[in-house]
Amino acid sequence: MDLNRRQFFKVAAVGLGGSSLAALGMAPTPAFAEQVRHFKLAHTKETRNTCPYCSVGCGLILYSQGDGGKNVKQNIIHIEGDADHPVNRGTLCPKGAGLLDFIHSPSRLTYPQVRKPGSKEWTRVSWDEALERVAGLMKQDRDANFIEKNAQGQTVNRWISTGFLAASAASSEAGYLTHKVVRSLGMLGFDNQARV
């Protein structure tokens, strides 16, 4: 090791300072591996999903714990980007990275609610009741506003009083089926959340 005079004094000062601190009792206590820490994802169930936030559709891996029994709810303990997903290649934006807080938020709504006309209160309803209500209101609106023929007598089969906004996180196949269902009802106002 070839040191000039200035470098020698620097090395000596650092060594002297370190040994002085150790002599004064400021040396760290020795670290012993008393107990092996287990990898927190070792006994978890891995599920792939799509981020629900924007139209990019990033891939997620959700890790959940539970005893694996039938009808036992799993507890999601970790979320990360899917490195094998072609869209995000394992990266997540700040919203996607904070999904665990969103899932475990006490104010997260996990059931449907309805506010009846003229009421100021939201009331909880079952999923069956919510779907029946949506289907009934759609049928009522379609029956009242369906246009079978235009002014020239041409068949148009239009329903222009209701629109549909599809989810961007759905697969291409789900998007195709959604498009077919919406167009078969005669809706003209149809768009995908990817454009919003």
C-alpha positions as CSV (number, residue, x, y, z in Angstrom):
1,M,0.0,0.0,0.0
2,D,1.6,3.2,-1.2
3,L,0.5,6.2,1.0
4,N,1.8,9.7,1.0
5,R,2.1,11.7,4.2
6,R,-1.3,13.3,4.1
7,Q,-3.1,10.0,3.4
8,F,-1.2,8.4,6.2
9,F,-2.4,11.0,8.7
10,K,-6.0,10.6,7.5
11,V,-6.0,6.8,8.0
12,A,-4.3,7.2,11.4
13,A,-6.8,9.8,12.6
14,V,-9.8,7.6,11.6
15,G,-8.3,4.5,13.3
16,L,-7.5,6.5,16.5
17,G,-11.0,8.0,16.6
18,G,-12.7,4.6,16.1
19,S,-10.6,3.0,18.8
20,S,-11.2,5.9,21.2
21,L,-15.0,5.6,20.8
22,A,-14.8,1.9,21.4
23,A,-12.7,2.5,24.6
24,L,-15.4,4.9,25.8
25,G,-18.1,2.3,25.6
26,M,-19.7,3.5,22.3
27,A,-19.0,0.3,20.5
28,P,-22.0,-1.6,19.3
29,T,-23.0,-4.7,21.1
30,P,-22.1,-7.9,19.3
31,A,-25.0,-9.2,17.1
32,F,-25.8,-12.8,17.6
33,A,-28.2,-14.8,15.5
34,E,-30.3,-16.1,18.3
35,Q,-33.4,-16.8,16.3
36,V,-33.9,-17.2,12.6
37,R,-36.4,-14.8,11.1
38,H,-38.9,-16.5,8.8
39,F,-39.7,-15.1,5.4
40,K,-43.1,-13.4,5.8
41,L,-44.4,-14.8,2.5
42,A,-43.3,-18.4,3.1
43,H,-46.8,-19.8,3.9
44,T,-49.0,-17.5,1.9
45,K,-51.3,-18.0,-1.0
46,E,-50.3,-16.2,-4.2
47,T,-53.0,-14.7,-6.4
48,R,-52.6,-12.7,-9.6
49,N,-54.9,-9.8,-10.3
50,T,-55.1,-6.4,-12.1
51,C,-54.8,-3.0,-10.4
52,P,-58.3,-1.4,-10.2
53,Y,-57.2,2.2,-10.4
54,C,-56.5,3.5,-14.0
55,S,-56.7,2.3,-17.5
56,V,-53.1,1.0,-17.7
57,G,-54.1,-2.4,-16.2
58,C,-50.9,-3.2,-14.3
59,G,-50.5,-6.8,-13.0
60,L,-50.5,-7.4,-9.3
61,I,-49.5,-10.3,-7.0
62,L,-51.6,-10.5,-3.8
63,Y,-50.3,-12.6,-0.9
64,S,-52.9,-13.9,1.6
65,Q,-52.7,-15.9,4.7
66,G,-55.3,-18.2,6.2
67,D,-55.6,-21.8,7.3
68,G,-56.8,-22.8,3.9
69,G,-60.1,-24.3,5.1
70,K,-63.2,-24.2,3.0
71,N,-65.2,-20.9,3.3
72,V,-62.4,-19.3,5.4
73,K,-61.6,-15.8,4.4
74,Q,-58.0,-15.1,3.5
75,N,-56.2,-12.1,4.9
76,I,-54.2,-10.1,2.3
77,I,-50.8,-9.3,3.9
78,H,-48.7,-8.1,1.0
79,I,-49.2,-6.7,-2.6
80,E,-46.5,-6.2,-5.2
81,G,-46.2,-5.7,-8.9
82,D,-46.1,-8.8,-11.2
83,A,-42.7,-9.0,-12.8
84,D,-44.1,-11.4,-15.4
85,H,-46.9,-9.0,-16.5
86,P,-46.3,-7.4,-19.9
87,V,-47.8,-4.1,-19.0
88,N,-45.8,-3.0,-15.9
89,R,-43.1,-5.7,-15.5
90,G,-43.3,-5.6,-11.7
91,T,-43.4,-1.8,-11.2
92,L,-46.3,0.0,-9.6
93,C,-47.3,3.7,-9.3
94,P,-47.9,5.2,-5.9
95,K,-51.6,4.4,-6.0
96,G,-50.9,0.7,-6.9
97,A,-48.2,0.5,-4.3
98,G,-50.7,1.7,-1.6
99,L,-53.4,-0.9,-2.5
100,L,-52.8,-2.7,0.8
101,D,-54.0,0.4,2.8
102,F,-57.0,0.7,0.5
103,I,-58.0,-3.0,1.0
104,H,-57.7,-2.7,4.8
105,S,-59.2,0.7,5.1
106,P,-62.1,0.8,7.7
107,S,-64.0,3.3,5.4
108,R,-63.9,1.0,2.4
109,L,-67.3,0.2,1.1
110,T,-67.8,-3.6,0.5
111,Y,-71.5,-3.8,-0.1
112,P,-74.1,-2.0,-2.3
113,Q,-76.1,0.9,-1.0
114,V,-79.1,2.8,-2.4
115,R,-80.5,6.3,-1.8
116,K,-84.1,6.3,-2.7
117,P,-85.5,9.4,-4.5
118,G,-86.2,12.3,-2.0
119,S,-84.2,10.6,0.8
120,K,-81.0,11.9,2.4
121,E,-79.9,8.6,3.7
122,W,-78.1,5.7,2.1
123,T,-79.5,2.2,3.0
124,R,-77.6,-1.1,2.7
125,V,-79.1,-3.6,0.2
126,S,-78.1,-7.1,-0.7
127,W,-76.2,-7.8,-4.0
128,D,-79.3,-9.6,-5.4
129,E,-81.5,-6.7,-4.6
130,A,-79.0,-4.2,-6.1
131,L,-78.7,-6.2,-9.4
132,E,-82.5,-6.6,-9.6
133,R,-82.9,-2.9,-9.1
134,V,-80.4,-2.0,-11.8
135,A,-82.0,-4.5,-14.2
136,G,-85.5,-3.2,-13.4
137,L,-84.6,0.4,-13.8
138,M,-82.7,-0.3,-17.1
139,K,-85.8,-2.2,-18.5
140,Q,-88.1,0.6,-17.4
141,D,-85.9,3.3,-19.1
142,R,-85.5,1.2,-22.2
143,D,-89.2,0.5,-22.6
144,A,-89.9,4.3,-22.2
145,N,-87.2,5.6,-24.4
146,F,-86.4,3.0,-27.1
147,I,-86.5,4.3,-30.6
148,E,-87.4,1.6,-33.1
149,K,-87.7,3.7,-36.3
150,N,-86.4,7.1,-37.2
151,A,-88.3,10.0,-38.9
152,Q,-87.7,8.4,-42.4
153,G,-89.2,5.1,-41.3
154,Q,-85.9,3.2,-41.2
155,T,-85.3,0.7,-38.4
156,V,-82.6,2.1,-36.1
157,N,-83.3,0.3,-32.7
158,R,-81.7,3.0,-30.5
159,W,-81.6,3.5,-26.8
160,I,-80.1,6.9,-26.3
161,S,-81.2,7.8,-22.7
162,T,-78.8,5.5,-21.0
163,G,-75.1,4.9,-21.4
164,F,-72.6,2.3,-20.3
165,L,-69.0,2.8,-19.1
166,A,-67.0,-0.5,-19.2
167,A,-64.0,-1.3,-16.9
168,S,-60.6,-1.1,-18.4
169,A,-59.1,-3.8,-16.2
170,A,-61.2,-6.4,-17.9
171,S,-59.7,-8.8,-20.4
172,S,-60.2,-8.4,-24.2
173,E,-62.7,-11.3,-24.1
174,A,-64.8,-9.6,-21.4
175,G,-64.6,-6.3,-23.3
176,Y,-65.9,-8.0,-26.5
177,L,-68.8,-9.6,-24.6
178,T,-69.7,-6.4,-22.9
179,H,-69.7,-4.6,-26.2
180,K,-72.0,-7.2,-27.7
181,V,-74.5,-7.1,-24.8
182,V,-74.6,-3.2,-24.7
183,R,-75.0,-2.9,-28.5
184,S,-77.6,-5.6,-28.6
185,L,-79.7,-3.5,-26.1
186,G,-79.4,-0.6,-28.6
187,M,-77.2,1.7,-26.4
188,L,-75.3,4.2,-28.3
189,G,-73.6,5.8,-25.3
190,F,-70.9,3.2,-24.7
191,D,-67.3,3.8,-23.8
192,N,-64.4,2.1,-22.0
193,Q,-62.8,3.5,-18.8
194,A,-59.5,3.3,-20.6
195,R,-60.4,6.5,-22.5
196,V,-61.6,8.4,-19.5
